[in-house]
Amino acid sequence: MARYSRLPGSVALITLHNPPVNALSAAVRQGIVDAVQRALKDPKVTSVVICGQNGKFCGGADIREFAGPMSGPPLVPMIHAIEAVDKPVAAAIEGVALGGGLELALGCHYRIAHSKAVLGLPEVTLGLLPGAGGSQRLPRLIGLTAALDLITTGRHVSAAEALKLGILDQVTDNNAVDLAVEFVRSVAGQPLDSRRLSTLPCPCPPDVDSLLDKVMSKVRQRSRGALAPVACVQALRAAASLPYAQGMEKERELMATLFNSGQARALQYAFFSQRVVGKWSLPSGASWDNSTARTISKAAVIGLGTMGRGIVVALALTGISVVAVETQEKQLAEASRVVPAMLQREAGRRRLATPPGVISFSSNLQDVSEVELVIEAVFEDMSLKLQVFKHLASVCRPGTLLCSNTSGLDIDQLAAVTQSPGLVVGMHFFAPAHVMKLLEVVYGPRSSPEAVATAMQLGKRMGKVGVAVGNCPGFVGNRMLKPYLEQANFLLEEGATPQQVDEALEEFGFPMGVFRMSDLSGLDVGWRIRKEAGLTGPGVESTRTRQGRRYSPLPDQMCEAGRLGQKTGKGWYQYDGPGGRVARSDPWVDIFLETYRAEHGLVARSITPEEILERCLYALINEGFNILQDAVAAGPEDIDAIYVFGYGWPRHRGGPMFHAGQVGLGRILERLNHHHSHPDVPHLKPSTLLRRLVAAGSPPVQKWREFINKERVHSQL
Ligand SMILES: C/C=C(\C)C(=O)SCCNC(=O)CCNC(=O)[C@H](O)C(C)(C)COP(=O)(O)OP(=O)(O)OC[C@H]1O[C@@H](n2cnc3c(N)ncnc32)[C@H](O)[C@@H]1OP(=O)(O)O
């Protein structure tokens, strides 16, 4: 709703009231329409201020309403009516003015904001465009070039930047509503024509077409296959070339196409998934709202390789003092030189002041004795990690939280060598750890709710999307990656090339296909893990079956040939020397694959992009169902957030589990059965949960949690 009040001295104040972010629900829109009418009719009112309750102007349209039939007054005529008012109307912006919230403010004649406010048109991140006139008014206000940047990225800007861009008229460190009231009083009676943005021309650079073409190719490259960024550029082309009314017609047409698209549904689901994972719960019943986190002010990181350095920077950026420990002198010296520069760069990128002197470097593990939390980030080797944990248990004061940055090792085994296993959790960061958003917080059977809550809160402070996951080999992300990688290797055996596989995946929307990604991260990473698992190495017979399952020795053989990826200048592709970044196909790999197939009596066949996608993606999705069934992830949103934020799953496809729902669970089951029945693809046995969901009529992804809980109660899973 919206509250109407008359302030002394003829100013009408309209206050949006819809906690927590004053989203423009049907009731709020109706409230605004009624209040504006009242202000218009009241002869004693000479000016109007619109603000939001509780220090938040408006978070935009109510996204939850998008799923159902629209009711209440539409936004576009409501904003037109405000712009047409013949008394000055000012938006008093505190907190946020996002999406429809900013579009509402653009319909006002003046915009006054608090210095801490953030503004933006993030509709593109929800698969939409600023369809309440924003795509036509903003470029008229700040020019085409700046509007293209804000609208195609959806980025938020500070009040200071908004003032510089010309979005705001005034910014204050004091009360924005008071200033807006004072301001509208001062301009009452002045002409408003030049303040109505719809009547203004759109300032454009002389080479407008080439600018639009350049931005179009950039957005196509940046978010391959995404519809909304393309539509945003089209709407802005209309703003640059058409009168306002025709521009609005184009905005409406484009919006109609986007609004019911699968991509918009996927992106809105991704928005809510990110929030759902913050409300974590464990099978024990412990959850975000019944567990208390400790506030950490002093932490330590053990091991200053690539991961450790990134973690130190991520912690330091929050203002936590960090003891950074590395026992190898050479590595320590390099880290002491590199980490402060990384910190400064990242602080600059985030527009933060560099936290002064919060990191101390040491080669002595004793120096962690006074910290409240330790993150061990040594090499991914269980015996080494066990040694470090034993040492930590003797050095740290009682009650210190001990975390391991591991990508899949057993947290419970680490906890077992400490005196307080309840205080041990996994914190699986993704490289580069100071940049990547995802954090898997891994709880073992003995991890206390307090330890999980603290790790989750610490993740939030570091700006991460933390997802609480259970303890199993590979946790969620890497456990699902395993069958995906296996299928990719099997496809090479059967006749595909690395380029064919990568192209199919990149066409789907991944920034990098699986082989390009392997080259980037280093083929030796998986090799080491497979050696530890006894799947390869001296004494292991070179067959295509290992430990009773089909196995492809192709990646091992690449490593044995010294082709470790970008770092050696050669992997599944060739590069311009070690450390090269540009992948080119390599005839050596073609010959290698042909020889391999001949040795194993395999006849290459032609493989379609559809088969590549089915084999790789459905294998990954199937493991996702197994993970849900095993209660390693609390719900499909957790898996989807992990894949979107950590594994490059295209956000406009929601995540693997959402995608499964979009494709149709019946179809996924049918294709898995098809491939599973093929004698040489035995790994794709459909999960019991998938079968039960299909048998239950394939409920939508939002209902799976409830379904799983019921099945568990009735012991069906
Ligand atoms: C056409 C389309 C038009 C005209 C649009 O306007 S589309 C909407 C454009 N607006 C946005 O994209 C803003 C979305 N919201 C946010 O970015 C953030 O929520 C925030 C910056 C406004 C606040 O962030 P924060 O303080 O961290 O809080 P949360 O993100 O946790 O949100 C709190 C709860 O509010 C719910 N929420 C937020 N925005 C909306 C919205 N526009 N519609 C409906 N609900 C919204 C959010 O889901 C949280 O609720 P719970 O999920 O916890 O129940």
The ligand as a Tripos MOL2 file, in Angstrom:
@<TRIPOS>MOLECULE
LIG
   54    56     1     0     0
SMALL
NO_CHARGES

@<TRIPOS>ATOM
      1 C1          9.3610   -5.1190  -15.5130 C.3       1 LIG1
      2 C2         10.1240   -5.3180  -14.2960 C.2       1 LIG1
      3 C3         10.2560   -4.3790  -13.3740 C.2       1 LIG1
      4 C4          9.5940   -3.0770  -13.5110 C.3       1 LIG1
      5 C5         11.0310   -4.5960  -12.1580 C.2       1 LIG1
      6 O1         11.1180   -3.7520  -11.3380 O.2       1 LIG1
      7 S1         11.7770   -6.1190  -11.9400 S.3       1 LIG1
      8 C6         12.4760   -5.9710  -10.3070 C.3       1 LIG1
      9 C7         13.7120   -5.1570  -10.2990 C.3       1 LIG1
     10 N1         14.2690   -5.1100   -8.9760 N.am      1 LIG1
     11 C8         15.2580   -5.9050   -8.6230 C.2       1 LIG1
     12 O2         15.7880   -6.6780   -9.3860 O.2       1 LIG1
     13 C9         15.7200   -5.8100   -7.1890 C.3       1 LIG1
     14 C10        15.7170   -7.1600   -6.5430 C.3       1 LIG1
     15 N2         16.1090   -7.1020   -5.1590 N.am      1 LIG1
     16 C11        17.3860   -6.9460   -4.7750 C.2       1 LIG1
     17 O3         18.2990   -6.7880   -5.5470 O.2       1 LIG1
     18 C12        17.6510   -7.0110   -3.3040 C.3       1 LIG1
     19 O4         16.6280   -7.7610   -2.7150 O.3       1 LIG1
     20 C13        17.7200   -5.6430   -2.6390 C.3       1 LIG1
     21 C14        18.9950   -4.9200   -3.0870 C.3       1 LIG1
     22 C15        16.5090   -4.7900   -2.9340 C.3       1 LIG1
     23 C16        17.7850   -5.8330   -1.0870 C.3       1 LIG1
     24 O5         18.8670   -6.6910   -0.7840 O.3       1 LIG1
     25 P1         19.0230   -7.3050    0.6860 P.3       1 LIG1
     26 O6         18.8810   -6.2410    1.6780 O.co2     1 LIG1
     27 O7         20.2690   -8.1130    0.6760 O.co2     1 LIG1
     28 O8         17.7800   -8.2450    0.9110 O.3       1 LIG1
     29 P2         17.3570   -9.5640    0.1330 P.3       1 LIG1
     30 O9         17.8950   -9.5890   -1.2260 O.co2     1 LIG1
     31 O10        17.6440  -10.7220    1.0020 O.co2     1 LIG1
     32 O11        15.7920   -9.3440    0.0150 O.3       1 LIG1
     33 C17        14.9700   -9.3080    1.1690 C.3       1 LIG1
     34 C18        13.6580   -9.9690    0.8350 C.3       1 LIG1
     35 O12        12.9820   -9.1930   -0.1410 O.3       1 LIG1
     36 C19        12.6460   -9.9860   -1.2640 C.3       1 LIG1
     37 N3         12.6970   -9.1180   -2.4540 N.ar      1 LIG1
     38 C20        13.6720   -8.2920   -2.7920 C.ar      1 LIG1
     39 N4         13.3430   -7.6220   -3.9000 N.ar      1 LIG1
     40 C21        12.1340   -8.0440   -4.2530 C.ar      1 LIG1
     41 C22        11.2540   -7.7150   -5.3170 C.ar      1 LIG1
     42 N5         11.5550   -6.7910   -6.2320 N.pl3     1 LIG1
     43 N6         10.0870   -8.3540   -5.3910 N.ar      1 LIG1
     44 C23         9.7430   -9.2850   -4.4730 C.ar      1 LIG1
     45 N7         10.5360   -9.6440   -3.4330 N.ar      1 LIG1
     46 C24        11.7060   -9.0120   -3.3300 C.ar      1 LIG1
     47 C25        13.7020  -11.0820   -1.2640 C.3       1 LIG1
     48 O13        13.2780  -12.1910   -1.9860 O.3       1 LIG1
     49 C26        13.8470  -11.3500    0.2100 C.3       1 LIG1
     50 O14        12.7430  -12.1020    0.6300 O.3       1 LIG1
     51 P3         12.9150  -13.6170    1.0470 P.3       1 LIG1
     52 O15        13.3200  -14.3200   -0.2200 O.co2     1 LIG1
     53 O16        14.0050  -13.6200    2.0650 O.co2     1 LIG1
     54 O17        11.5920  -14.0370    1.5420 O.co2     1 LIG1
@<TRIPOS>BOND
     1     1     2 1
     2     2     3 2
     3     3     4 1
     4     3     5 1
     5     5     6 2
     6     5     7 1
     7     7     8 1
     8     8     9 1
     9     9    10 1
    10    10    11 1
    11    11    12 2
    12    11    13 1
    13    13    14 1
    14    14    15 1
    15    15    16 1
    16    16    17 2
    17    16    18 1
    18    18    19 1
    19    18    20 1
    20    20    21 1
    21    20    22 1
    22    20    23 1
    23    23    24 1
    24    24    25 1
    25    25    26 2
    26    25    27 1
    27    25    28 1
    28    28    29 1
    29    29    30 2
    30    29    31 1
    31    29    32 1
    32    32    33 1
    33    33    34 1
    34    34    35 1
    35    34    49 1
    36    35    36 1
    37    36    37 1
    38    36    47 1
    39    37    38 ar
    40    37    46 ar
    41    38    39 ar
    42    39    40 ar
    43    40    41 ar
    44    40    46 ar
    45    41    42 1
    46    41    43 ar
    47    43    44 ar
    48    44    45 ar
    49    45    46 ar
    50    47    48 1
    51    47    49 1
    52    49    50 1
    53    50    51 1
    54    51    52 2
    55    51    53 1
    56    51    54 1
@<TRIPOS>SUBSTRUCTURE
     1 LIG1         1 GROUP 0 **** ****
